Amino acid sequence: QMHGYVEGDGSQDIVFIHGAFINLRDWVFATRSLSKFDSRLIFIDRPGFGYSERDEGKWDAERQADLARSYVKNINGKNLILVGHSWGASVAMAWAAKFPEDVKGVVSIAGLNMPFSGVSKLANDSGLLKHAYELYFTSVAKRADNGSIEKFAGRMFKPQDIPEGYLDYIGSDLSRRLSTIKANKSDLIATSKSLDKNFAFYNYMEMPIEIIHGEKDFLVPVKSQAVALNEVMPNSRLRILPTVGHMAHHFASKEISDSISYIRNFS
């Protein structure tokens, strides 16, 4: 079962897909000052996060996109603009690659979209990354009730502060659940495969791809991800925010609004 939340009504459907650990409330919080246009905003919990269910199978970006698409189709979503943050951008790109007839364009924010290369690829191919993820999972699971979620959020927002009321709004207890921590570990393990599958379609994706990335993002490097993605996409635009970190969507309302408007008018 997929859980979602719909806000507003209009001629344009915009789907928001969240990143690691969190849930759809992250995007609801971030879009409070977004220009709503004449739009219906559709927020989804990715499988295993928030209130969406997840079985023990493999959930790469494509499978997550398939389930999200089913939810949106059930509420008659069409002519979609997909907006994804971090790992959620991988899901948006998988959706656009597999079902381009659904998608008018994609906005990738702090997106993880380009395949691993260099040391990262070597570590992944040798199994070192999977071992690291297992250790990471064990550590986070042990510390979930001792402030680790709050500390993690603080690192994600740097150099900005966590917005007032954010942790209460998103329901940080949802991120502490063992099932959610396991889902996040599973996503990390599936990342390389997901990125390789998406990359194979990039040259053929003709819809506009808007890329927004914080220059201070320590988690998803701007050069190897945002800049590199912009170089391979046929119809992309890149905006780098010089003083912003990984949670760029909370500080880029104008840029996101401009990107959505650009996609709506693209021909």
C-alpha positions, -999 to 999 in steps of 0.1 A, spaced: 0 0 0 12 35 -9 4 65 13 1 99 -1 -14 134 5 -30 157 -20 -32 195 -17 -49 220 -39 -66 217 -73 -57 229 -108 -47 220 -143 -11 209 -134 -2 179 -113 31 181 -95 44 150 -77 69 155 -48 92 126 -39 113 127 -7 148 116 1 164 93 27 150 87 62 122 112 60 87 111 46 63 132 26 59 158 54 94 170 45 81 182 12 48 195 26 69 217 50 92 228 22 64 239 -1 47 262 23 61 292 5 62 277 -30 42 295 -57 12 272 -61 3 283 -96 -29 265 -108 -17 232 -95 -25 200 -76 3 190 -53 8 153 -48 31 141 -20 40 105 -16 57 84 11 83 61 -6 79 24 2 91 18 38 89 55 48 61 74 65 30 53 61 38 34 29 44 -3 31 74 -22 19 80 -60 17 114 -77 21 121 -77 -17 145 -55 -36 133 -19 -40 155 -2 -65 144 32 -79 125 17 -108 103 -5 -85 96 25 -62 87 46 -92 63 19 -104 45 19 -71 44 57 -69 30 58 -105 2 34 -95 -8 56 -67 -8 87 -89 -27 69 -117 -54 59 -91 -61 96 -84 -61 104 -121 -28 121 -122 -16 131 -157 9 154 -175 31 152 -145 59 174 -132 81 152 -109 101 169 -82 126 148 -63 150 154 -36 182 134 -30 174 97 -34 139 107 -44 153 123 -75 165 89 -86 130 77 -83 117 106 -104 143 100 -131 135 62 -132 98 71 -136 106 96 -164 129 72 -181 104 43 -181 72 62 -187 81 94 -206 45 96 -218 35 104 -182 60 132 -175 62 168 -187 95 173 -169 116 167 -138 130 189 -111 160 173 -94 171 189 -61 203 177 -45 197 147 -67 216 114 -67 215 107 -104 249 99 -119 265 64 -117 293 58 -93 328 64 -106 364 63 -94 369 52 -58 331 50 -52 327 25 -80 357 5 -69 343 3 -34 309 -7 -46 320 -33 -71 343 -49 -45 316 -51 -19 332 -26 5 302 -2 3 277 -29 11 298 -38 42 299 -1 51 262 1 48 257 -29 71 279 -12 97 260 21 92 227 3 97 238 -14 129 251 19 143 220 40 134 197 13 148 215 13 181 215 51 184 181 59 170 166 67 204 196 88 216 194 118 194 210 104 163 181 114 140 183 150 152 221 151 147 217 136 113 191 163 104 215 189 116 242 177 93 219 176 64 208 212 68 243 227 73 254 254 68 217 265 75 200 257 107 171 232 110 140 253 104 119 260 135 93 233 141 107 210 114 115 179 134 81 180 151 63 185 118 79 156 100 74 132 129 110 123 137 97 91 155 88 78 121 125 80 111 135 61 143 115 29 134 137 -1 127 116 -8 95 125 27 82 162 24 90 162 -10 72 145 5 42 171 33 41 199 7 42 182 -13 14 180 19 -7 217 25 -2 226 -10 -13 204 -6 -44 218 28 -53 245 18 -78 222 -5 -97 195 22 -98 218 48 -111 232 26 -138 197 17 -150 186 53 -151 218 65 -169 212 42 -198 181 63 -207 195 98 -202 205 105 -238 169 97 -249 150 118 -224 137 148 -243 116 164 -215 132 193 -196 153 184 -166 158 212 -140 188 206 -117 191 226 -85 219 218 -61 236 234 -31 272 242 -35 278 233 2 262 198 -1 286 174 16 265 143 10 258 145 -28 288 162 -45 277 190 -68 304 184 -95 301 146 -99 263 147 -97 246 180 -106 272 193 -130 278 159 -146 241 153 -150 237 187 -167 264 177 -192 246 145 -204 209 155 -204 196 169 -238 173 195 -223 186 204 -188 194 236 -169 216 238 -138 213 262 -109 239 260 -81 230 277 -49 263 290 -34 255 291 3 232 261 6 237 225 17 219 192 11 184 203 21 183 228 -7 146 224 -13 139 243 20 158 273 8 150 274 -29 113 282 -32 120 308 -59 142 285 -79 118 256 -76 88 278 -86 108 291 -116 117 256 -127 81 244 -125 69 274 -145 97 268 -171 86 231 -175 49 241 -178 57 264 -206 83 242 -223 76 231 -258 
